[in-house]
Structures are given as structure tokens and as C-alpha cells.
Amino acid sequence: MDGRIPALLILGAAIAAGVGVWYAQEYGFYEEVDPAGVRISVMAGGQPVPLEVGDLEAIDASSSPIRWRGCFRLAAPLPADAEVFAQPTPLVGPNWFSCFDAGRIDADLKSGAAKAYLSQPEIRPDVDRVIAVYPDGRAYSWHQFNDKTPERGVMD
């Protein structure tokens, strides 16, 4: 035996494993969220202020606290004292959720074309919900691990 069959079996197993991992990351865990059950808010003056939004599309997964992504339009401007989020980092979502482009949102946040706000602190332990808002009312949301500093009151 010259080893072709074992080599093909190993190659086939590697391809199958790769396809399985790709499918799990891209489709396997994500679920579309019913817009009727989503409440978007922004922190202003130390309190959550509910926002009126339209055209909401959102996804989430129970496998990780940071898989939430949302796209929506604001019906009214944010409160003047909305709390700015200091270090926003939009996280890449699955390719099929086309309304959320983390690279574009990140570039717009860095250029000043959009501004990030704290939507909900500690939406899950050590995770905040962040929203990026554009002047025309477009907005995007994601979950991001927060800074565990003594000033925030979170200690290991």
C-alpha cells in the first residue's frame, strides 16, 4: 500500500472539519431576533433613556455574550447628555448579516463620521451594549467586553 488511501482519508477529514467549523461560526449559533422584543436605550444622566427606533434588524446567539449585532434608524435625536463610549470596537458578524459592516463602522467612528454611545452597561456580566450613531439617524449596535477597572466597581 502506498499511503494514498490514508492520505485521502486524512485530507477528507480535515476538509469536513473545516467546513463544520466555518458553518458553526457563520450560521450555526446565530438567530435573528424578533424586533418586537428588543428595547434600545442610551445612558444619559446616569439613567437609561429608551429610544424610539425603526427598521430594526438584529441577531444574537446564546453561545457567547458578544454575538449581538443590530441595525436600526433612530426616530428622534439622542438626548444631549447621552454618555459617549470611550473605546468602541465594532465586532465582525457573519457575512449573511449584511446590514452590519464592522470595518466601515470602525472607520467611521475613527474619522468622526459616527459617534459611539453607551446603550446599556452590564447587559451581561462584563459586557456592555454600544451603539454607533450617524448624523442621518442610522445606528448600529453590538456587545463589547467592558473595562474591568476599580472605578467601574468591578473587581476580580
C-alpha positions in Angstrom: 0.0 0.0 0.0 1.5 3.3 -1.0 -0.4 5.6 1.5 -2.8 7.2 -0.9 -5.9 5.9 0.9 -4.8 7.1 4.4 -3.7 10.4 3.0 -7.1 10.9 1.2 -8.9 10.0 4.4 -6.9 12.5 6.5 -7.5 15.2 3.8 -11.2 14.4 3.7 -11.5 14.6 7.5 -9.6 17.9 7.5 -11.9 19.4 4.8 -15.0 18.2 6.7 -13.8 19.6 10.0 -13.0 23.0 8.3 -16.4 23.1 6.7 -18.0 22.3 10.0 -16.2 25.0 11.9 -17.0 27.6 9.2 -20.7 26.6 9.2 -20.8 26.8 13.0 -19.3 30.2 13.1 -21.2 31.7 10.2 -24.7 30.1 10.6 -24.8 27.5 13.4 -25.3 29.7 16.5 -26.8 32.9 15.3 -30.5 33.6 15.4 -32.5 36.5 14.0 -34.1 38.5 16.9 -37.7 39.5 16.8 -37.7 43.3 16.6 -40.8 43.5 18.8 -38.9 42.1 21.8 -35.9 44.5 21.5 -35.7 47.7 23.5 -32.8 50.0 22.6 -31.8 52.7 25.1 -28.9 55.1 25.7 -27.4 56.1 29.0 -28.0 59.8 29.8 -27.5 61.5 33.1 -26.7 58.1 34.7 -30.1 56.6 33.7 -31.2 54.5 30.7 -33.3 56.5 28.2 -35.5 54.4 25.9 -35.0 55.2 22.2 -37.7 55.1 19.5 -36.2 53.1 16.7 -37.4 51.8 13.3 -36.2 49.3 10.7 -34.6 47.2 13.4 -32.7 44.1 12.3 -30.8 42.1 14.9 -29.1 38.8 15.6 -27.9 37.1 18.7 -26.6 33.8 19.9 -26.7 32.1 23.3 -23.2 30.7 22.8 -21.5 34.0 23.5 -22.4 37.3 25.2 -20.8 39.3 22.4 -22.6 37.9 19.4 -25.3 40.6 19.4 -25.5 42.9 16.3 -28.2 45.3 15.4 -29.0 47.8 12.7 -31.7 50.4 13.0 -32.8 54.0 12.5 -33.4 56.5 15.3 -36.8 58.2 15.1 -35.5 61.2 17.2 -32.1 62.6 18.1 -30.3 61.3 21.1 -30.6 63.2 24.4 -28.0 66.0 24.7 -26.4 64.3 27.7 -26.1 60.8 26.1 -23.0 59.1 27.5 -20.2 58.7 24.9 -18.5 55.3 24.8 -14.7 55.9 25.0 -13.3 52.9 23.2 -15.8 51.4 20.8 -14.7 48.3 18.9 -17.4 47.0 16.5 -17.1 43.2 16.2 -17.3 41.4 12.9 -20.5 39.5 12.4 -21.5 36.8 10.0 -21.3 37.6 6.3 -25.0 36.9 5.8 -26.0 39.7 8.2 -25.2 42.3 5.6 -26.6 45.5 7.3 -23.7 45.4 9.8 -20.3 46.2 8.4 -17.9 46.3 11.4 -15.0 47.6 9.3 -17.0 50.5 7.9 -18.5 51.4 11.3 -15.0 51.3 12.9 -13.5 53.5 10.2 -16.5 56.0 10.5 -16.1 56.1 14.3 -12.4 56.8 14.0 -13.0 59.5 11.3 -15.8 61.2 13.3 -18.5 60.3 10.7 -20.3 58.4 13.5 -20.2 58.6 17.3 -20.4 55.8 19.8 -22.6 55.8 23.0 -23.2 53.5 25.9 -26.5 51.9 25.3 -26.7 49.6 28.3 -23.9 48.8 30.8 -23.5 45.2 32.0 -26.1 43.9 29.7 -24.4 40.6 30.6 -21.7 40.3 33.2 -18.6 42.3 32.0 -20.4 43.2 28.7 -21.8 46.5 27.6 -24.2 47.2 24.7 -22.7 50.0 22.5 -24.5 52.0 19.7 -22.8 53.9 16.9 -25.0 56.8 15.6 -24.7 58.7 12.3 -26.0 62.2 11.8 -28.7 61.0 9.4 -30.2 58.7 12.1 -28.7 55.4 11.1 -27.4 53.4 14.0 -25.7 50.1 14.7 -25.3 48.2 17.9 -23.1 45.5 19.3 -22.0 44.0 22.6 -18.4 44.6 23.8 -16.4 43.4 26.8 -16.1 46.3 29.2 -13.1 47.7 31.1 -12.7 46.0 34.4 -11.3 48.8 36.4 -11.8 49.8 40.1 -13.5 53.0 39.0 -16.3 50.9 37.4 -16.7 48.9 40.6 -15.8 45.6 39.1 -13.2 43.6 40.9 -11.7 40.1 40.2 
